[in-house]
Amino acid sequence: MHRFISTLSGIVLGIGCFIGIGNAANYSDKSIGISIDLDDELVEQKQWRGYHVFSTKDNTASVFIKPVHNLRLYDLKEDLKAGGFDDVGSIDLVVTGSEKSAQVSQGSSVLVPVKGRIGEYKVRGVFGGFAGFDDQNFFVIGAARPDYWNDWKLRIKAMIDSIRFIEIDYSEMIMSWEQRLIGKSLVPQNPVTRGHLVPKPINLCSNGTVANEKPVNTQPTATATQQTVWNGYAWVTMPVTPMPRPPGRWFIDPIRGKPTLLIRQGPRPQEFTLEMEGDQLYVNGKPYSITENTLCQ
């Protein structure tokens, strides 16, 4: 939870740095799986570190929506029972009332009122965690300046009450990751060696195959072996040359809502969970670099 709250620092009330790109009423996003009727005064802003941001023109109120993978409402409730959120003094939010649940079908939720300080700004608002039965997991924050809270608390309640889960369409996410990774090599940064195993780059070719690193010492070409077979009339001995192993194939698939790189080569595919934070790629939680692939010539 600390990671989630730290991303809000300085943006709940300091939204003036964002550029409005459109009205936000009746907002739905199939990549998240949310439908919400936002107040007419809220204007959609540019995304910030994965957050969908909406605010009034005078920056007195704002709403933030962010997808959360593998959200466990039980764990979230336990965190909230601890009293609130803090982040090395820059954020100090406390829960000010009992938790409630929003009236949503096909899922569940937890809502708590909060107040406190984000950066140098005082805030009041509502924090909500929503978990749908089909991996529609997201946070929703509605916040306003304390002196405007009475004007906004019923409007924020109306927005929260309007939230509905909708079917997720992963096509845009899949296309985005394919365009980012096609023809690239994913190279582990500061790899940790386990015994004789050293993490190797993943080389993704534009034709959908995976290129293996060439061994330092060239292995001798496989020679034919003799095998006795029945030809329908008699047993005969024939030379048999081992067939080369076909290259692995890669594709992007959402698994438990997370973008995942799958490599099929053998009976069971390998799975690599993908995540981007700014320009940094993480593969299974480890930092990786994206470089040009030179093995697919």
PASEBA-1860 file (N, C-alpha, C; in nm, 3 decimals):
! residues 297
1> MHRFISTL> 0.082/-0.120/0.000/0.000/0.000/0.000/0.085/0.126/0.000 ~ 0.202/0.117/0.060/0.287/0.235/0.061/0.325/0.277/-0.079 ~ 0.349/0.176/-0.165/0.385/0.207/-0.304/0.271/0.279/-0.373 ~ 0.147/0.235/-0.348/0.031/0.297/-0.411/0.017/0.441/-0.366 ~ 0.028/0.467/-0.235/0.007/0.602/-0.186/0.117/0.696/-0.231 ~ 0.240/0.646/-0.240/0.349/0.735/-0.280/0.327/0.792/-0.418 ~ 0.257/0.721/-0.505/0.234/0.772/-0.641/0.138/0.888/-0.643 ~ 0.064/0.908/-0.535/-0.031/1.019/-0.531/0.034/1.148/-0.484
9> SGIVLGIG> 0.157/1.141/-0.434/0.218/1.258/-0.373/0.227/1.374/-0.471 ~ 0.173/1.487/-0.428/0.187/1.608/-0.507/0.093/1.621/-0.624 ~ -0.001/1.525/-0.643/-0.087/1.539/-0.760/-0.234/1.555/-0.726 ~ -0.275/1.523/-0.602/-0.417/1.533/-0.572/-0.468/1.675/-0.584 ~ -0.389/1.770/-0.533/-0.432/1.908/-0.543/-0.343/1.991/-0.635 ~ -0.229/1.938/-0.670/-0.142/2.013/-0.758/-0.160/1.971/-0.901 ~ -0.282/1.960/-0.947/-0.310/1.907/-1.080/-0.294/2.013/-1.188 ~ -0.261/2.132/-1.152/-0.250/2.237/-1.252/-0.146/2.208/-1.358
17> CFIGIGNA> -0.054/2.114/-1.326/0.050/2.081/-1.424/-0.004/1.990/-1.534 ~ -0.122/1.930/-1.515/-0.180/1.845/-1.618/-0.255/1.929/-1.720 ~ -0.267/1.876/-1.839/-0.337/1.944/-1.947/-0.468/1.871/-1.973 ~ -0.579/1.940/-1.964/-0.709/1.878/-1.987/-0.723/1.832/-2.131 ~ -0.779/1.711/-2.149/-0.793/1.659/-2.284/-0.937/1.623/-2.317 ~ -1.034/1.648/-2.226/-1.172/1.620/-2.262/-1.262/1.607/-2.142 ~ -1.394/1.619/-2.164/-1.490/1.602/-2.057/-1.491/1.457/-2.011 ~ -1.529/1.438/-1.883/-1.512/1.306/-1.824/-1.642/1.235/-1.791
25> ANYSDKSI> -1.758/1.294/-1.816/-1.884/1.231/-1.777/-1.904/1.099/-1.851 ~ -1.973/1.006/-1.785/-2.003/0.875/-1.843/-1.877/0.807/-1.896 ~ -1.777/0.799/-1.811/-1.647/0.744/-1.850/-1.647/0.592/-1.836 ~ -1.596/0.524/-1.937/-1.577/0.380/-1.929/-1.444/0.345/-1.994 ~ -1.380/0.240/-1.942/-1.251/0.198/-1.993/-1.248/0.046/-1.991 ~ -1.251/-0.016/-2.110/-1.253/-0.161/-2.119/-1.118/-0.223/-2.085 ~ -1.010/-0.144/-2.088/-0.881/-0.199/-2.049/-0.872/-0.219/-1.899 ~ -0.954/-0.146/-1.822/-0.958/-0.160/-1.677/-1.078/-0.242/-1.634
33> GISIDLDD> -1.189/-0.227/-1.707/-1.312/-0.295/-1.672/-1.401/-0.212/-1.583 ~ -1.400/-0.079/-1.604/-1.477/0.011/-1.518/-1.568/0.099/-1.601 ~ -1.686/0.125/-1.548/-1.777/0.227/-1.600/-1.816/0.314/-1.482 ~ -1.804/0.447/-1.498/-1.834/0.539/-1.390/-1.889/0.668/-1.449 ~ -1.994/0.720/-1.386/-2.052/0.848/-1.428/-1.985/0.959/-1.348 ~ -1.886/1.021/-1.409/-1.811/1.127/-1.343/-1.889/1.259/-1.350 ~ -1.863/1.343/-1.252/-1.929/1.473/-1.247/-1.894/1.555/-1.370 ~ -1.991/1.634/-1.419/-1.972/1.711/-1.541/-1.860/1.813/-1.530
41> ELVEQKQW> -1.825/1.854/-1.407/-1.720/1.954/-1.390/-1.580/1.893/-1.400 ~ -1.571/1.762/-1.397/-1.440/1.698/-1.405/-1.396/1.686/-1.550 ~ -1.271/1.715/-1.574/-1.211/1.708/-1.707/-1.100/1.605/-1.705 ~ -1.098/1.519/-1.806/-0.994/1.416/-1.813/-0.859/1.480/-1.842 ~ -0.758/1.437/-1.767/-0.622/1.487/-1.783/-0.535/1.379/-1.846 ~ -0.413/1.414/-1.877/-0.318/1.315/-1.925/-0.288/1.215/-1.814 ~ -0.263/1.089/-1.853/-0.232/0.988/-1.753/-0.101/1.022/-1.682 ~ -0.093/0.982/-1.557/0.026/1.007/-1.477/0.063/0.879/-1.405
49> RGYHVFST> 0.175/0.816/-1.448/0.227/0.695/-1.385/0.119/0.587/-1.370 ~ 0.042/0.570/-1.475/-0.059/0.465/-1.474/-0.194/0.505/-1.420 ~ -0.207/0.628/-1.371/-0.334/0.675/-1.317/-0.412/0.748/-1.425 ~ -0.543/0.722/-1.429/-0.635/0.802/-1.508/-0.681/0.916/-1.417 ~ -0.651/1.039/-1.458/-0.669/1.155/-1.371/-0.780/1.243/-1.425 ~ -0.867/1.289/-1.335/-0.977/1.379/-1.369/-0.981/1.489/-1.263 ~ -1.002/1.613/-1.306/-1.004/1.722/-1.209/-1.093/1.836/-1.259 ~ -1.131/1.924/-1.165/-1.205/2.044/-1.202/-1.108/2.148/-1.256
57> KDNTASVF> -1.161/2.246/-1.327/-1.074/2.349/-1.385/-1.003/2.432/-1.278 ~ -1.068/2.448/-1.161/-1.004/2.526/-1.055/-0.925/2.438/-0.959 ~ -0.913/2.308/-0.992/-0.832/2.215/-0.913/-0.878/2.201/-0.769 ~ -1.007/2.217/-0.743/-1.057/2.200/-0.607/-1.097/2.055/-0.578 ~ -1.119/1.976/-0.680/-1.160/1.837/-0.661/-1.101/1.752/-0.773 ~ -1.081/1.624/-0.745/-1.019/1.536/-0.844/-1.055/1.392/-0.815 ~ -1.043/1.309/-0.919/-1.068/1.166/-0.910/-0.954/1.094/-0.981 ~ -0.907/0.984/-0.920/-0.800/0.904/-0.977/-0.846/0.759/-0.987
65> IKPVHNLR> -0.816/0.695/-1.098/-0.852/0.555/-1.120/-0.727/0.483/-1.169 ~ -0.698/0.368/-1.107/-0.580/0.293/-1.149/-0.606/0.144/-1.138 ~ -0.574/0.065/-1.243/-0.588/-0.080/-1.233/-0.487/-0.136/-1.134 ~ -0.529/-0.239/-1.062/-0.443/-0.305/-0.963/-0.451/-0.454/-0.988 ~ -0.339/-0.518/-1.018/-0.338/-0.660/-1.047/-0.342/-0.740/-0.916 ~ -0.416/-0.849/-0.919/-0.423/-0.941/-0.804/-0.462/-0.870/-0.675 ~ -0.562/-0.785/-0.682/-0.609/-0.714/-0.563/-0.680/-0.810/-0.469 ~ -0.635/-0.814/-0.344/-0.698/-0.895/-0.240/-0.765/-0.802/-0.141
73> LYDLKEDL> -0.897/-0.799/-0.143/-0.968/-0.705/-0.057/-0.946/-0.735/0.091 ~ -0.924/-0.862/0.125/-0.897/-0.893/0.266/-0.769/-0.824/0.314 ~ -0.662/-0.836/0.233/-0.537/-0.770/0.269/-0.554/-0.619/0.273 ~ -0.632/-0.566/0.178/-0.656/-0.421/0.176/-0.728/-0.377/0.303 ~ -0.829/-0.453/0.344/-0.901/-0.418/0.466/-0.811/-0.420/0.587 ~ -0.721/-0.517/0.594/-0.628/-0.524/0.706/-0.537/-0.402/0.709 ~ -0.492/-0.357/0.591/-0.410/-0.236/0.585/-0.488/-0.115/0.632 ~ -0.614/-0.107/0.592/-0.696/0.007/0.630/-0.724/0.008/0.780
81> KAGGFDDV> -0.738/-0.111/0.840/-0.761/-0.118/0.984/-0.642/-0.065/1.063 ~ -0.526/-0.065/1.000/-0.407/-0.011/1.067/-0.416/0.139/1.086 ~ -0.512/0.204/1.021/-0.535/0.346/1.047/-0.521/0.436/0.928 ~ -0.444/0.398/0.828/-0.429/0.486/0.712/-0.301/0.458/0.637 ~ -0.248/0.561/0.575/-0.130/0.548/0.491/-0.026/0.653/0.530 ~ 0.100/0.619/0.517/0.206/0.717/0.538/0.321/0.684/0.444 ~ 0.398/0.786/0.412/0.510/0.768/0.319/0.619/0.867/0.352 ~ 0.702/0.832/0.449/0.821/0.908/0.487/0.789/1.056/0.504
89> GSIDLVVT> 0.677/1.087/0.564/0.645/1.225/0.596/0.582/1.304/0.484 ~ 0.596/1.258/0.357/0.540/1.335/0.247/0.391/1.311/0.233 ~ 0.343/1.198/0.285/0.202/1.166/0.280/0.157/1.118/0.418 ~ 0.047/1.171/0.464/-0.008/1.130/0.592/-0.159/1.131/0.582 ~ -0.216/1.016/0.547/-0.360/1.002/0.533/-0.411/0.906/0.639 ~ -0.522/0.940/0.703/-0.580/0.855/0.806/-0.724/0.825/0.770 ~ -0.767/0.707/0.809/-0.905/0.667/0.791/-0.989/0.734/0.897 ~ -1.097/0.799/0.857/-1.176/0.879/0.950/-1.310/0.816/0.986
97> GSEKSAQV> -1.341/0.700/0.931/-1.469/0.637/0.961/-1.465/0.490/0.928 ~ -1.575/0.422/0.949/-1.583/0.278/0.925/-1.590/0.248/0.777 ~ -1.546/0.128/0.744/-1.547/0.087/0.604/-1.688/0.050/0.560 ~ -1.714/0.069/0.431/-1.842/0.034/0.372/-1.816/-0.037/0.240 ~ -1.920/-0.086/0.180/-1.910/-0.150/0.049/-2.000/-0.077/-0.050 ~ -1.949/-0.059/-0.170/-2.030/0.001/-0.275/-2.128/-0.102/-0.330 ~ -2.239/-0.055/-0.384/-2.341/-0.143/-0.439/-2.303/-0.180/-0.582 ~ -2.219/-0.282/-0.596/-2.177/-0.328/-0.729/-2.207/-0.476/-0.741
105> SQGSSVLV> -2.251/-0.516/-0.860/-2.275/-0.657/-0.887/-2.151/-0.715/-0.955 ~ -2.143/-0.848/-0.958/-2.032/-0.919/-1.021/-1.898/-0.884/-0.958 ~ -1.897/-0.855/-0.828/-1.773/-0.822/-0.761/-1.798/-0.768/-0.622 ~ -1.695/-0.713/-0.560/-1.707/-0.658/-0.426/-1.615/-0.538/-0.413 ~ -1.626/-0.467/-0.300/-1.550/-0.344/-0.284/-1.535/-0.311/-0.137 ~ -1.446/-0.218/-0.109/-1.430/-0.161/0.024/-1.408/-0.012/0.009 ~ -1.478/0.067/0.088/-1.468/0.213/0.084/-1.440/0.266/0.223 ~ -1.353/0.367/0.231/-1.327/0.433/0.360/-1.311/0.583/0.336
113> PVKGRIGE> -1.362/0.666/0.429/-1.334/0.809/0.422/-1.193/0.836/0.476 ~ -1.124/0.930/0.415/-0.988/0.963/0.458/-0.970/1.114/0.465 ~ -0.873/1.154/0.543/-0.831/1.292/0.546/-0.683/1.294/0.580 ~ -0.621/1.409/0.561/-0.480/1.418/0.597/-0.406/1.517/0.510 ~ -0.284/1.482/0.479/-0.197/1.573/0.406/-0.121/1.496/0.300 ~ -0.118/1.551/0.180/-0.037/1.498/0.071/0.058/1.608/0.028 ~ 0.187/1.585/0.050/0.282/1.693/0.029/0.252/1.806/0.124 ~ 0.233/1.924/0.074/0.201/2.040/0.157/0.053/2.071/0.160
121> YKVRGVFG> -0.030/1.986/0.099/-0.172/2.013/0.086/-0.254/1.928/0.182 ~ -0.355/1.988/0.244/-0.454/1.915/0.322/-0.564/1.865/0.229 ~ -0.613/1.745/0.258/-0.716/1.685/0.172/-0.821/1.615/0.257 ~ -0.938/1.600/0.199/-1.042/1.510/0.248/-1.094/1.432/0.128 ~ -1.133/1.309/0.151/-1.178/1.232/0.037/-1.224/1.094/0.073 ~ -1.238/1.011/-0.031/-1.281/0.873/-0.018/-1.185/0.785/-0.097 ~ -1.145/0.676/-0.034/-1.062/0.576/-0.102/-1.145/0.450/-0.121 ~ -1.140/0.392/-0.241/-1.213/0.269/-0.269/-1.130/0.168/-0.343
129> GFAGFDDQ> -1.142/0.043/-0.302/-1.082/-0.068/-0.374/-1.191/-0.157/-0.429 ~ -1.184/-0.189/-0.559/-1.289/-0.267/-0.626/-1.227/-0.392/-0.689 ~ -1.291/-0.507/-0.667/-1.244/-0.634/-0.722/-1.359/-0.705/-0.791 ~ -1.352/-0.717/-0.924/-1.456/-0.786/-1.000/-1.425/-0.934/-1.013 ~ -1.526/-1.011/-1.047/-1.509/-1.155/-1.060/-1.425/-1.191/-1.183 ~ -1.411/-1.099/-1.279/-1.336/-1.126/-1.402/-1.210/-1.040/-1.411 ~ -1.142/-1.024/-1.296/-1.014/-0.952/-1.289/-1.027/-0.802/-1.312 ~ -1.146/-0.744/-1.291/-1.158/-0.598/-1.299/-1.121/-0.540/-1.162
137> NFFVIGAA> -0.994/-0.521/-1.138/-0.945/-0.475/-1.009/-0.887/-0.334/-1.022 ~ -0.934/-0.241/-0.939/-0.884/-0.105/-0.950/-0.909/-0.028/-0.820 ~ -0.829/0.078/-0.803/-0.849/0.176/-0.697/-0.922/0.297/-0.753 ~ -1.003/0.360/-0.670/-1.066/0.487/-0.704/-1.046/0.582/-0.587 ~ -0.999/0.702/-0.617/-0.980/0.805/-0.515/-1.062/0.927/-0.555 ~ -1.145/0.976/-0.466/-1.214/1.103/-0.484/-1.168/1.198/-0.375 ~ -1.112/1.313/-0.409/-1.054/1.404/-0.310/-1.089/1.548/-0.342 ~ -1.093/1.630/-0.238/-1.119/1.773/-0.253/-1.049/1.848/-0.141
145> RPDYWNDW> -1.028/1.976/-0.161/-0.973/2.058/-0.054/-1.072/2.058/0.063 ~ -1.021/2.061/0.185/-1.113/2.054/0.300/-1.222/2.160/0.299 ~ -1.191/2.282/0.256/-1.293/2.386/0.256/-1.394/2.369/0.143 ~ -1.371/2.276/0.051/-1.467/2.246/-0.056/-1.532/2.109/-0.037 ~ -1.497/2.040/0.070/-1.545/1.904/0.087/-1.697/1.897/0.099 ~ -1.757/1.988/0.173/-1.903/1.986/0.187/-1.974/2.002/0.052 ~ -1.910/2.075/-0.040/-1.969/2.092/-0.172/-1.954/1.967/-0.259 ~ -1.856/1.883/-0.225/-1.823/1.771/-0.313/-1.856/1.634/-0.256
153> KLRIKAMI> -1.880/1.623/-0.127/-1.894/1.488/-0.070/-2.012/1.411/-0.127 ~ -2.126/1.475/-0.151/-2.239/1.405/-0.211/-2.215/1.376/-0.359 ~ -2.143/1.465/-0.425/-2.114/1.442/-0.567/-2.015/1.326/-0.583 ~ -1.918/1.319/-0.492/-1.825/1.206/-0.497/-1.898/1.077/-0.463 ~ -1.990/1.081/-0.367/-2.069/0.962/-0.335/-2.149/0.915/-0.456 ~ -2.208/1.009/-0.530/-2.284/0.973/-0.649/-2.195/0.907/-0.754 ~ -2.073/0.955/-0.768/-1.981/0.895/-0.864/-1.943/0.753/-0.821 ~ -1.914/0.734/-0.692/-1.879/0.602/-0.642/-1.997/0.505/-0.661
161> DSIRFIEI> -2.118/0.553/-0.632/-2.236/0.468/-0.646/-2.262/0.427/-0.791 ~ -2.210/0.504/-0.886/-2.236/0.474/-1.027/-2.140/0.372/-1.086 ~ -2.038/0.332/-1.011/-1.934/0.243/-1.065/-1.994/0.107/-1.098 ~ -1.960/0.057/-1.216/-2.001/-0.075/-1.261/-1.882/-0.147/-1.323 ~ -1.879/-0.279/-1.306/-1.778/-0.359/-1.373/-1.826/-0.389/-1.515 ~ -1.735/-0.375/-1.612/-1.765/-0.412/-1.750/-1.659/-0.510/-1.798 ~ -1.689/-0.579/-1.906/-1.597/-0.680/-1.958/-1.468/-0.614/-2.006 ~ -1.356/-0.672/-1.968/-1.226/-0.618/-2.006/-1.192/-0.660/-2.149
169> DYSEMIMS> -1.141/-0.566/-2.226/-1.090/-0.592/-2.361/-0.939/-0.574/-2.356 ~ -0.866/-0.685/-2.368/-0.720/-0.683/-2.353/-0.648/-0.653/-2.485 ~ -0.722/-0.634/-2.595/-0.657/-0.623/-2.725/-0.561/-0.505/-2.732 ~ -0.599/-0.391/-2.674/-0.510/-0.273/-2.678/-0.384/-0.298/-2.597 ~ -0.397/-0.361/-2.481/-0.281/-0.391/-2.400/-0.186/-0.487/-2.472 ~ -0.242/-0.591/-2.534/-0.160/-0.688/-2.605/-0.087/-0.623/-2.721 ~ -0.157/-0.541/-2.799/-0.094/-0.473/-2.912/0.017/-0.380/-2.867 ~ -0.006/-0.310/-2.758/0.095/-0.216/-2.707/0.222/-0.289/-2.667
177> WEQRLIGK> 0.209/-0.403/-2.598/0.328/-0.477/-2.557/0.396/-0.543/-2.676 ~ 0.320/-0.593/-2.771/0.381/-0.652/-2.890/0.463/-0.549/-2.966 ~ 0.410/-0.428/-2.980/0.483/-0.324/-3.051/0.608/-0.282/-2.975 ~ 0.602/-0.288/-2.842/0.717/-0.249/-2.761/0.830/-0.353/-2.767 ~ 0.794/-0.482/-2.779/0.893/-0.588/-2.765/0.934/-0.656/-2.895 ~ 0.860/-0.637/-3.003/0.890/-0.709/-3.126/1.028/-0.672/-3.178 ~ 1.107/-0.775/-3.210/1.241/-0.753/-3.262/1.341/-0.704/-3.159 ~ 1.309/-0.718/-3.030/1.396/-0.668/-2.923/1.454/-0.783/-2.841
185> SLVPQNPV> 1.560/-0.750/-2.768/1.618/-0.841/-2.671/1.593/-0.785/-2.531 ~ 1.545/-0.870/-2.442/1.521/-0.831/-2.304/1.639/-0.881/-2.221 ~ 1.717/-0.788/-2.169/1.844/-0.822/-2.105/1.834/-0.794/-1.956 ~ 1.859/-0.895/-1.871/1.851/-0.872/-1.726/1.959/-0.776/-1.678 ~ 1.921/-0.685/-1.590/2.016/-0.592/-1.530/2.062/-0.649/-1.396 ~ 2.193/-0.651/-1.375/2.252/-0.704/-1.252/2.193/-0.841/-1.219 ~ 2.209/-0.937/-1.312/2.150/-1.070/-1.287/2.213/-1.140/-1.168 ~ 2.131/-1.211/-1.093/2.178/-1.288/-0.978/2.197/-1.432/-1.022
193> TRGHLVPK> 2.320/-1.482/-1.007/2.352/-1.617/-1.048/2.312/-1.716/-0.940 ~ 2.241/-1.821/-0.979/2.204/-1.928/-0.888/2.275/-2.055/-0.932 ~ 2.383/-2.089/-0.860/2.462/-2.205/-0.899/2.525/-2.182/-1.035 ~ 2.497/-2.272/-1.126/2.551/-2.260/-1.263/2.451/-2.190/-1.356 ~ 2.334/-2.150/-1.303/2.233/-2.087/-1.385/2.252/-1.936/-1.387 ~ 2.265/-1.881/-1.504/2.279/-1.737/-1.522/2.161/-1.689/-1.608 ~ 2.083/-1.593/-1.560/1.971/-1.542/-1.642/2.020/-1.494/-1.777 ~ 1.955/-1.537/-1.882/1.998/-1.504/-2.018/1.900/-1.406/-2.081
201> PINLCSNG> 1.946/-1.330/-2.181/1.855/-1.242/-2.255/1.746/-1.321/-2.324 ~ 1.634/-1.257/-2.345/1.523/-1.316/-2.420/1.516/-1.242/-2.553 ~ 1.540/-1.313/-2.662/1.550/-1.252/-2.794/1.424/-1.279/-2.874 ~ 1.344/-1.174/-2.896/1.214/-1.186/-2.958/1.219/-1.139/-3.103 ~ 1.199/-1.231/-3.196/1.207/-1.198/-3.338/1.073/-1.146/-3.388 ~ 1.078/-1.071/-3.499/0.957/-1.011/-3.555/0.865/-1.112/-3.620 ~ 0.914/-1.233/-3.647/0.829/-1.337/-3.706/0.763/-1.424/-3.601 ~ 0.774/-1.385/-3.474/0.709/-1.458/-3.368/0.791/-1.569/-3.306
209> TVANEKPV> 0.915/-1.584/-3.349/1.000/-1.688/-3.293/1.097/-1.627/-3.191 ~ 1.163/-1.715/-3.118/1.263/-1.675/-3.018/1.398/-1.725/-3.064 ~ 1.497/-1.636/-3.068/1.632/-1.674/-3.111/1.717/-1.707/-2.989 ~ 1.787/-1.820/-2.996/1.874/-1.860/-2.886/2.013/-1.803/-2.906 ~ 2.081/-1.778/-2.795/2.219/-1.733/-2.802/2.305/-1.843/-2.864 ~ 2.399/-1.803/-2.950/2.488/-1.900/-3.011/2.593/-1.944/-2.909 ~ 2.618/-2.075/-2.897/2.716/-2.122/-2.799/2.856/-2.077/-2.836 ~ 2.938/-2.058/-2.734/3.076/-2.014/-2.758/3.152/-2.120/-2.835
217> NTQPTATA> 3.142/-2.245/-2.793/3.209/-2.355/-2.862/3.109/-2.424/-2.953 ~ 3.137/-2.421/-3.082/3.045/-2.481/-3.178/3.040/-2.632/-3.160 ~ 2.920/-2.686/-3.142/2.904/-2.829/-3.124/2.913/-2.899/-3.261 ~ 2.967/-3.020/-3.262/2.973/-3.093/-3.389/2.833/-3.122/-3.442 ~ 2.821/-3.125/-3.572/2.693/-3.152/-3.636/2.645/-3.291/-3.599 ~ 2.517/-3.300/-3.569/2.461/-3.429/-3.530/2.478/-3.529/-3.644 ~ 2.528/-3.647/-3.610/2.550/-3.751/-3.710/2.434/-3.848/-3.710 ~ 2.417/-3.911/-3.825/2.308/-4.007/-3.838/2.336/-4.131/-3.756
225> TQQTVWNG> 2.236/-4.189/-3.698/2.247/-4.313/-3.625/2.173/-4.422/-3.700 ~ 2.208/-4.548/-3.670/2.146/-4.663/-3.735/2.027/-4.710/-3.652 ~ 1.915/-4.736/-3.719/1.796/-4.781/-3.652/1.730/-4.891/-3.734 ~ 1.691/-4.998/-3.669/1.626/-5.110/-3.736/1.476/-5.088/-3.737 ~ 1.416/-5.092/-3.859/1.273/-5.067/-3.873/1.212/-5.175/-3.961 ~ 1.082/-5.194/-3.949/1.006/-5.289/-4.032/0.950/-5.215/-4.152 ~ 0.986/-5.257/-4.272/0.941/-5.188/-4.393/0.819/-5.251/-4.455 ~ 0.756/-5.343/-4.384/0.637/-5.411/-4.434/0.666/-5.550/-4.487
233> YAWVTMPV> 0.794/-5.578/-4.515/0.831/-5.708/-4.568/0.940/-5.773/-4.484 ~ 1.028/-5.684/-4.431/1.141/-5.739/-4.355/1.198/-5.630/-4.266 ~ 1.280/-5.672/-4.168/1.350/-5.575/-4.083/1.474/-5.528/-4.156 ~ 1.488/-5.396/-4.165/1.604/-5.339/-4.233/1.666/-5.232/-4.144 ~ 1.793/-5.208/-4.165/1.864/-5.105/-4.090/1.877/-4.981/-4.175 ~ 1.833/-4.867/-4.118/1.833/-4.740/-4.192/1.901/-4.632/-4.109 ~ 1.971/-4.539/-4.179/2.028/-4.425/-4.106/1.918/-4.325/-4.067 ~ 1.922/-4.275/-3.946/1.825/-4.177/-3.898/1.901/-4.056/-3.846
241> TPMPRPPG> 1.870/-3.939/-3.903/1.934/-3.815/-3.860/1.840/-3.739/-3.766 ~ 1.888/-3.704/-3.646/1.801/-3.630/-3.553/1.753/-3.499/-3.616 ~ 1.624/-3.472/-3.598/1.567/-3.346/-3.648/1.604/-3.231/-3.553 ~ 1.642/-3.115/-3.609/1.672/-3.001/-3.522/1.549/-2.955/-3.446 ~ 1.570/-2.906/-3.325/1.459/-2.859/-3.243/1.405/-2.729/-3.300 ~ 1.275/-2.720/-3.324/1.221/-2.596/-3.380/1.233/-2.481/-3.280 ~ 1.242/-2.358/-3.328/1.256/-2.243/-3.237/1.128/-2.222/-3.156 ~ 1.145/-2.164/-3.038/1.029/-2.131/-2.957/0.953/-2.015/-3.020
249> RWFIDPIR> 0.826/-2.004/-2.983/0.743/-1.896/-3.033/0.692/-1.816/-2.913 ~ 0.678/-1.685/-2.934/0.638/-1.598/-2.824/0.511/-1.522/-2.858 ~ 0.438/-1.488/-2.755/0.320/-1.403/-2.770/0.285/-1.345/-2.633 ~ 0.200/-1.244/-2.634/0.157/-1.175/-2.513/0.016/-1.223/-2.478 ~ -0.003/-1.255/-2.350/-0.134/-1.302/-2.306/-0.160/-1.247/-2.165 ~ -0.280/-1.198/-2.139/-0.312/-1.154/-2.002/-0.339/-1.274/-1.913 ~ -0.261/-1.292/-1.810/-0.281/-1.400/-1.713/-0.308/-1.337/-1.577 ~ -0.425/-1.367/-1.523/-0.471/-1.305/-1.399/-0.466/-1.154/-1.409
257> GKPTLLIR> -0.497/-1.103/-1.530/-0.503/-0.960/-1.552/-0.371/-0.894/-1.582 ~ -0.259/-0.966/-1.569/-0.127/-0.906/-1.591/-0.077/-0.937/-1.731 ~ -0.015/-0.840/-1.799/0.048/-0.870/-1.928/0.162/-0.969/-1.907 ~ 0.157/-1.080/-1.980/0.253/-1.188/-1.960/0.311/-1.232/-2.093 ~ 0.443/-1.244/-2.098/0.513/-1.296/-2.215/0.516/-1.448/-2.203 ~ 0.459/-1.517/-2.301/0.460/-1.663/-2.305/0.554/-1.710/-2.415 ~ 0.639/-1.805/-2.383/0.729/-1.866/-2.480/0.700/-2.015/-2.484 ~ 0.655/-2.062/-2.599/0.623/-2.203/-2.616/0.737/-2.274/-2.687
265> QGPRPQEF> 0.802/-2.363/-2.614/0.907/-2.449/-2.670/0.920/-2.568/-2.576 ~ 0.849/-2.673/-2.612/0.842/-2.786/-2.523/0.701/-2.807/-2.473 ~ 0.685/-2.900/-2.379/0.549/-2.934/-2.335/0.480/-2.825/-2.255 ~ 0.555/-2.742/-2.182/0.493/-2.640/-2.099/0.552/-2.503/-2.134 ~ 0.468/-2.402/-2.154/0.520/-2.268/-2.188/0.585/-2.201/-2.068 ~ 0.683/-2.116/-2.097/0.743/-2.033/-1.994/0.662/-1.904/-1.983 ~ 0.645/-1.856/-1.860/0.568/-1.735/-1.836/0.658/-1.628/-1.775 ~ 0.650/-1.506/-1.830/0.726/-1.393/-1.780/0.630/-1.274/-1.761
273> TLEMEGDQ> 0.605/-1.237/-1.638/0.516/-1.126/-1.609/0.586/-0.994/-1.643 ~ 0.515/-0.905/-1.714/0.573/-0.780/-1.762/0.513/-0.661/-1.688 ~ 0.597/-0.561/-1.667/0.550/-0.438/-1.603/0.642/-0.323/-1.645 ~ 0.583/-0.208/-1.672/0.660/-0.088/-1.704/0.635/0.017/-1.597 ~ 0.744/0.075/-1.545/0.737/0.189/-1.456/0.820/0.300/-1.520 ~ 0.752/0.394/-1.582/0.824/0.493/-1.660/0.889/0.425/-1.779 ~ 1.021/0.439/-1.792/1.095/0.374/-1.901/1.159/0.244/-1.856 ~ 1.134/0.201/-1.733/1.198/0.081/-1.680/1.107/-0.040/-1.697
281> LYVNGKPY> 1.162/-0.145/-1.761/1.091/-0.270/-1.778/1.125/-0.364/-1.663 ~ 1.021/-0.431/-1.610/1.041/-0.535/-1.510/0.985/-0.666/-1.565 ~ 1.066/-0.771/-1.556/1.026/-0.905/-1.597/1.028/-0.993/-1.474 ~ 0.911/-1.044/-1.437/0.897/-1.120/-1.312/0.952/-1.042/-1.193 ~ 0.930/-0.911/-1.197/0.970/-0.826/-1.086/1.115/-0.783/-1.089 ~ 1.196/-0.827/-1.186/1.337/-0.794/-1.196/1.359/-0.691/-1.308 ~ 1.450/-0.594/-1.287/1.473/-0.493/-1.390/1.542/-0.550/-1.513 ~ 1.490/-0.515/-1.630/1.546/-0.559/-1.758/1.564/-0.438/-1.849
289> SITENTLC> 1.661/-0.448/-1.940/1.680/-0.348/-2.044/1.621/-0.400/-2.175 ~ 1.574/-0.307/-2.258/1.523/-0.342/-2.390/1.624/-0.294/-2.493 ~ 1.685/-0.386/-2.566/1.788/-0.353/-2.664/1.749/-0.409/-2.800 ~ 1.821/-0.365/-2.903/1.797/-0.418/-3.036/1.842/-0.563/-3.045 ~ 1.762/-0.643/-3.112/1.791/-0.785/-3.127/1.875/-0.807/-3.253 ~ 1.994/-0.866/-3.237/2.084/-0.888/-3.350/2.092/-1.036/-3.390 ~ 2.009/-1.119/-3.328/2.018/-1.264/-3.353/1.913/-1.314/-3.451 ~ 1.831/-1.225/-3.503/1.721/-1.269/-3.591/1.748/-1.233/-3.736
297> Q> 1.874/-1.219/-3.772/1.907/-1.184/-3.910/1.883/-1.304/-4.002
END
